[in-house]
Amino acid sequence: MKETMTTEQIQIGLKHYRRIARQDMLRAAETPHPDAFLKHAESRREIYARLGTHAETHAPDEVIGHALDLYRALPFVTGTPEHEHPDIKGQENALENFFLLIGLDPKTRREARSKRPKLGAVAPAPQNTQESQPAR
């Protein structure tokens, strides 16, 4: 990983990503699978909001660790039809965007990816209702 970003830099980047996800939510009706596209965008926006909330009270390295934990918990859905599992695919996409934002070493991401369970082999992650609320 490159030089660690500050909490403020992380929050600015996440805010930018939330705006993009919001724009995608607004244009979902124009896509071939509007419901799936909307769910994908909502899932991305939720991850960005959760990471932003975590960044408010934690150091950048702890936010990165939290993101890696979330990523490791996601089941693999690679190879499924584009419109299936939009919630998982949206979360995966958001976390991978976050890793690009912070300049996470590709090896670290690959190691985390290799620990992910197969679809159906994972229990749903508990949701903290305060943290899981999308930013507005």
Disulfide bonds with the S-S distance in Angstrom:
none
